[in-house]
Amino acid sequence: MPSRAKELTPTQFRGLKHFDGIDLHGAKCIATAMVKIRRDGMGPNVLAFQAMTATRSGAIRFAKWDKIDLAAKVWTIQPGRKASMFPASDSAKRIPLTD
């Protein structure tokens, strides 16, 4: 959504075109390409992690290592942090991790 979304009226929203989601074949192609370029820095790794965990980029950028339990394979996102986009009244979100 453009940053000017707050300025749009409901009538103007009707004219916005949304992109279709990718299908499983498209996701596989993207994942394969990401594996090939992973060695080229942190960016591809972060993007792959975001795709695998289905989280917002802010939650990943501001993640704290003490919230990632590698032994239990769980990442806990605390509500109330601006980057998490979860209101403080929400419960913590537990994201399962794999090897």
C-alpha positions in Angstrom: 0.0 0.0 0.0 1.4 3.4 -0.9 2.4 5.7 2.0 -0.2 8.1 0.7 -3.0 5.5 1.5 -4.1 7.6 4.5 -4.9 10.4 2.1 -7.1 8.3 -0.2 -10.9 8.3 0.1 -12.9 5.1 -0.1 -13.8 5.9 -3.7 -10.2 6.2 -4.6 -9.4 2.9 -3.1 -11.7 1.2 -5.5 -9.3 2.1 -8.3 -6.3 0.4 -6.8 -5.1 -2.8 -8.4 -3.8 -5.5 -6.1 -1.4 -8.1 -7.4 -2.2 -11.8 -7.3 -0.4 -14.0 -4.8 2.1 -16.5 -6.2 1.2 -20.2 -6.6 3.2 -23.1 -5.2 5.2 -23.4 -8.4 6.2 -19.7 -8.3 7.1 -20.0 -4.6 9.3 -23.0 -5.5 11.1 -21.0 -8.2 11.7 -18.1 -5.9 13.0 -20.3 -3.1 15.4 -22.1 -5.5 16.7 -18.7 -6.8 17.2 -17.5 -3.2 19.2 -20.6 -2.3 21.5 -19.9 -5.3 22.2 -16.3 -4.2 22.3 -16.8 -0.4 26.1 -16.7 -0.4 26.0 -13.1 -1.7 25.3 -11.4 1.6 22.6 -11.1 4.3 19.8 -9.6 2.2 18.8 -12.9 0.5 19.0 -14.7 3.8 16.7 -12.2 5.5 14.2 -12.3 2.6 14.2 -16.2 2.7 13.7 -16.1 6.4 10.8 -13.6 6.0 9.2 -15.9 3.3 9.6 -19.0 5.5 8.1 -17.4 8.6 5.5 -15.2 6.9 6.3 -12.3 9.1 6.6 -8.6 8.5 10.0 -7.1 7.6 10.0 -4.9 10.7 9.6 -7.8 13.0 12.7 -9.4 11.4 14.8 -6.2 11.3 14.2 -5.5 14.9 14.3 -9.1 16.2 16.3 -9.8 19.3 18.4 -12.9 19.7 17.1 -13.5 23.2 13.6 -14.0 21.7 14.9 -16.8 19.4 15.2 -20.2 21.1 17.3 -22.3 18.8 17.0 -25.4 21.1 13.2 -25.3 21.1 13.1 -23.9 17.5 10.8 -21.1 18.4 10.9 -17.3 17.7 8.7 -15.3 20.0 7.6 -11.9 18.8 6.5 -9.7 21.7 3.4 -7.5 21.2 3.5 -3.8 21.8 6.8 -3.2 19.9 6.3 -0.8 17.0 8.1 -3.1 14.6 6.0 -6.1 15.5 2.7 -4.4 14.5 0.9 -6.3 17.2 -1.0 -4.2 19.8 0.2 -4.4 23.4 -3.0 -6.1 24.3 -2.3 -9.1 22.0 -0.5 -12.2 23.2 3.0 -13.0 22.1 3.3 -14.7 18.7 5.3 -17.9 18.6 6.8 -18.7 15.2 8.0 -22.3 14.7 11.5 -22.6 13.2 13.1 -25.6 11.4 16.7 -26.6 10.6 
